[in-house]
Amino acid sequence: MQLLRSIALSLIFLGVAASPSLAQQQPSSARTPLRGYLIAGGGTSIGTPQMAMTLSAEIAENVHPDVQVYLSAGYYDNLMSQAGRNQLLAAGSALTSVTGTAWEFEGRDRGRSFTVGIKFLVPTAAGVRPYIGVGAGALNLRRTVRERSRGNVTDAFLAQFGSGDGVIDITQSNTTKPMAEVAAGIGAAISRAYVDFGYRYRKAFHNVNQSVDVSQVGVSVGVKF
C-alpha cells in the first residue's frame, strides 16, 4: 500500500502541476464538458514474480463534473505467484530423481477481470484531470501447467501435486474470486480523443488468509463523448 500511495500522489502532483500550462496550449474544443469516454490500451503488471503484459478496456460516464462511474475489463498474461512457481520446480526435481528422466514444468495463470467503480477528478481548468478511484468486481484465473517434452499436463499435475499456493482448486484449473481495486492516474481530453495514464491496485480475495494482489500500470487511448 505504500507503493500505491507513492504512485497515486506522484500522478496527482504531476497532473496538477502540468494543468496550467496545458490549459493554455489546449484548443477550446479540448475544454468542452466531458460526458464520458471509451478507451482501450495495454501495460504491464508490477510487483509480481514476473512482469507480464496486461490489456484493458474501459467506458465511463460523468455523473458530475468531477465524478465518473466506469466499467472496465482486463486481461493479464501471467499472474502465477512465486509459491506456484516454486512448486513447479520442486515437482520437476522430485520426478527427475525418482524416474531418472528429466522433468521440467512451466506454468501460467492467465487472468481476466471485470470491475465497476467510481472516479473522483481533481478540479482543474484544463483538459487534463488527475483522478483517484475505487471499484469492485471479480477476477478469474486459469492455470496451465506444461511439461517441456510432454505438453499440457494441467489436470494430472493438480491431481498429483495440488495447488502449491492454494489459489486454484485441485479439481479444476480455473477459479473466480471477488475483487476490489483502487486507481490513480491522469486523464486527458484532447479534441475528440481521450488518453489515460493510470495505475491500478487490485486485490482478489481467495479466503480469509490469502489473496491475489495485482499492481498494474498502463496507457489507454480512445474517444470522448
C-alpha positions as CSV (number, residue, x, y, z in Angstrom):
1,M,0.0,0.0,0.0
2,Q,3.0,2.3,0.5
3,L,3.8,1.8,-3.2
4,L,0.2,2.7,-4.1
5,R,0.2,5.9,-2.1
6,S,3.5,7.0,-3.6
7,I,2.4,6.3,-7.2
8,A,-1.0,8.0,-6.6
9,L,0.4,11.1,-5.1
10,S,3.0,11.4,-7.8
11,L,0.5,11.1,-10.6
12,I,-1.8,13.7,-9.0
13,F,1.0,16.1,-8.3
14,L,2.3,15.8,-11.9
15,G,-1.2,16.3,-13.3
16,V,-1.9,19.4,-11.1
17,A,1.5,20.9,-11.9
18,A,1.0,20.4,-15.7
19,S,-2.6,21.6,-15.8
20,P,-2.0,25.4,-16.0
21,S,0.4,25.2,-19.0
22,L,-1.7,22.6,-20.8
23,A,-4.8,24.8,-20.3
24,Q,-3.0,27.5,-22.3
25,Q,-2.0,25.0,-25.0
26,Q,-5.2,23.1,-25.4
27,P,-7.7,24.3,-28.0
28,S,-11.1,25.3,-26.8
29,S,-12.7,22.1,-28.0
30,A,-10.5,20.1,-25.5
31,R,-12.1,22.0,-22.6
32,T,-15.7,21.4,-23.6
33,P,-17.7,19.5,-20.9
34,L,-16.7,15.8,-20.9
35,R,-19.8,13.4,-20.8
36,G,-17.7,10.2,-20.9
37,Y,-15.2,8.2,-22.8
38,L,-14.4,4.8,-24.3
39,I,-10.8,3.7,-24.2
40,A,-8.5,0.6,-24.6
41,G,-4.9,0.0,-24.0
42,G,-2.1,-2.0,-22.5
43,G,0.5,-2.1,-19.9
44,T,2.4,-4.4,-17.5
45,S,1.9,-6.0,-14.1
46,I,4.4,-4.9,-11.4
47,G,5.1,-6.3,-8.0
48,T,4.6,-9.9,-9.3
49,P,7.3,-12.6,-9.7
50,Q,7.5,-11.8,-13.4
51,M,6.4,-8.7,-15.2
52,A,3.7,-9.6,-17.7
53,M,1.6,-7.9,-20.4
54,T,-1.8,-6.6,-19.5
55,L,-4.7,-5.4,-21.7
56,S,-7.7,-3.3,-20.7
57,A,-10.8,-1.6,-22.0
58,E,-13.0,0.9,-20.1
59,I,-16.1,3.0,-20.6
60,A,-17.1,5.8,-18.2
61,E,-19.8,8.5,-17.9
62,N,-19.7,11.7,-15.9
63,V,-22.4,11.9,-13.2
64,H,-21.0,15.2,-12.0
65,P,-18.3,17.5,-13.5
66,D,-15.8,15.9,-11.0
67,V,-17.2,12.4,-10.7
68,Q,-17.3,9.5,-13.1
69,V,-18.7,6.0,-13.0
70,Y,-16.9,3.4,-15.0
71,L,-16.9,-0.2,-16.2
72,S,-13.6,-1.9,-17.1
73,A,-12.4,-5.3,-18.3
74,G,-8.8,-6.5,-18.1
75,Y,-6.6,-9.3,-19.3
76,Y,-3.4,-10.4,-17.6
77,D,-0.9,-12.7,-19.4
78,N,0.5,-14.3,-16.3
79,L,-0.2,-13.8,-12.6
80,M,1.2,-17.0,-11.1
81,S,2.6,-16.5,-7.6
82,Q,6.1,-17.3,-6.5
83,A,4.8,-20.1,-4.4
84,G,3.2,-21.6,-7.5
85,R,6.4,-21.3,-9.5
86,N,8.4,-22.9,-6.6
87,Q,6.1,-25.9,-6.6
88,L,6.7,-26.5,-10.3
89,L,10.5,-26.5,-9.7
90,A,10.2,-28.8,-6.7
91,A,7.9,-31.3,-8.6
92,G,10.2,-31.4,-11.5
93,S,13.2,-32.1,-9.3
94,A,11.4,-34.8,-7.4
95,L,10.2,-36.6,-10.5
96,T,13.6,-36.4,-12.1
97,S,15.1,-38.0,-9.0
98,V,12.5,-40.8,-8.9
99,T,12.2,-41.7,-12.6
100,G,15.8,-41.0,-13.7
101,T,14.5,-38.9,-16.7
102,A,14.3,-35.2,-16.9
103,W,11.1,-33.4,-15.9
104,E,10.7,-29.6,-16.3
105,F,7.4,-27.9,-15.7
106,E,6.4,-24.3,-16.6
107,G,3.1,-22.7,-15.6
108,R,0.9,-19.7,-16.3
109,D,-2.1,-18.1,-14.5
110,R,-3.9,-16.1,-17.1
111,G,-6.3,-13.6,-15.6
112,R,-9.4,-11.8,-16.6
113,S,-11.2,-9.1,-14.6
114,F,-14.4,-7.1,-14.6
115,T,-14.8,-4.0,-12.4
116,V,-17.4,-1.4,-11.7
117,G,-16.2,1.7,-9.9
118,I,-16.2,5.5,-9.4
119,K,-13.5,8.1,-10.0
120,F,-13.1,11.4,-8.3
121,L,-11.4,14.0,-10.6
122,V,-9.2,16.8,-9.3
123,P,-10.8,20.1,-10.4
124,T,-8.6,21.9,-13.0
125,A,-9.2,24.4,-15.7
126,A,-7.5,22.2,-18.3
127,G,-8.5,19.2,-20.3
128,V,-6.1,17.2,-18.1
129,R,-7.7,15.8,-15.0
130,P,-5.8,13.8,-12.3
131,Y,-8.1,11.3,-10.5
132,I,-8.4,8.7,-7.8
133,G,-10.9,5.9,-7.8
134,V,-12.3,2.8,-6.2
135,G,-14.1,-0.2,-7.6
136,A,-15.3,-3.8,-7.1
137,G,-15.7,-6.8,-9.4
138,A,-14.3,-10.2,-10.0
139,L,-11.0,-11.8,-11.1
140,N,-10.9,-15.1,-13.0
141,L,-7.6,-17.1,-13.0
142,R,-7.0,-20.1,-15.3
143,R,-3.9,-22.1,-14.6
144,T,-2.0,-24.0,-17.3
145,V,0.9,-26.4,-16.5
146,R,3.1,-27.7,-19.2
147,E,6.0,-30.1,-19.1
148,R,8.9,-29.4,-21.6
149,S,8.6,-32.6,-23.6
150,R,5.1,-33.9,-22.6
151,G,2.9,-30.8,-23.3
152,N,-0.1,-29.8,-21.3
153,V,-0.3,-31.8,-18.0
154,T,-2.5,-29.4,-16.0
155,D,-5.1,-31.9,-14.8
156,A,-2.6,-34.6,-14.0
157,F,-0.3,-32.1,-12.2
158,L,-3.1,-30.7,-10.0
159,A,-4.4,-34.2,-9.2
160,Q,-0.9,-35.4,-8.2
161,F,0.6,-32.3,-6.5
162,G,-2.3,-30.0,-5.8
163,S,-2.0,-26.2,-5.9
164,G,1.1,-25.0,-4.1
165,D,-0.2,-21.5,-3.5
166,G,-3.8,-22.6,-2.7
167,V,-5.2,-20.2,-5.4
168,I,-6.5,-22.9,-7.7
169,D,-8.8,-25.7,-6.6
170,I,-7.2,-29.1,-7.4
171,T,-10.5,-30.3,-9.0
172,Q,-10.5,-27.5,-11.6
173,S,-7.9,-25.4,-13.4
174,N,-9.7,-22.1,-13.1
175,T,-11.3,-20.0,-10.3
176,T,-13.2,-16.8,-10.0
177,K,-12.9,-14.6,-6.9
178,P,-14.4,-11.3,-5.7
179,M,-12.0,-8.4,-6.2
180,A,-11.6,-4.8,-5.1
181,E,-9.4,-2.1,-6.7
182,V,-8.1,1.4,-6.2
183,A,-7.0,3.6,-9.1
184,A,-4.9,6.7,-9.6
185,G,-3.9,8.4,-12.8
186,I,-4.3,11.3,-15.3
187,G,-7.0,11.6,-18.0
188,A,-6.5,14.0,-20.8
189,A,-9.3,15.1,-23.2
190,I,-7.6,16.3,-26.5
191,S,-10.1,17.4,-29.2
192,R,-12.2,14.2,-29.7
193,A,-9.6,11.9,-28.2
194,Y,-9.2,10.7,-24.6
195,V,-5.9,9.5,-23.2
196,D,-5.4,7.8,-19.8
197,F,-2.2,7.2,-17.9
198,G,-3.1,5.1,-14.9
199,Y,-2.2,2.8,-12.1
200,R,-4.4,0.1,-10.6
201,Y,-4.0,-2.0,-7.5
202,R,-6.3,-5.0,-7.4
203,K,-6.9,-7.5,-4.6
204,A,-8.8,-10.7,-5.2
205,F,-9.9,-12.4,-2.0
206,H,-9.2,-16.1,-2.0
207,N,-10.0,-16.7,1.6
208,V,-9.5,-15.0,5.0
209,N,-5.7,-15.5,5.0
210,Q,-4.9,-15.5,1.2
211,S,-5.4,-13.0,-1.6
212,V,-4.2,-12.4,-5.1
213,D,-2.6,-8.9,-5.4
214,V,-2.1,-7.3,-8.8
215,S,-0.4,-4.0,-9.5
216,Q,-0.7,-2.6,-13.0
217,V,0.5,0.4,-14.9
218,G,-0.7,1.3,-18.4
219,V,-1.7,3.7,-21.1
220,S,-5.1,3.7,-22.8
221,V,-6.4,5.7,-25.8
222,G,-9.9,6.2,-27.2
223,V,-12.7,8.7,-27.8
224,K,-14.5,11.1,-25.6
225,F,-18.2,11.8,-25.9
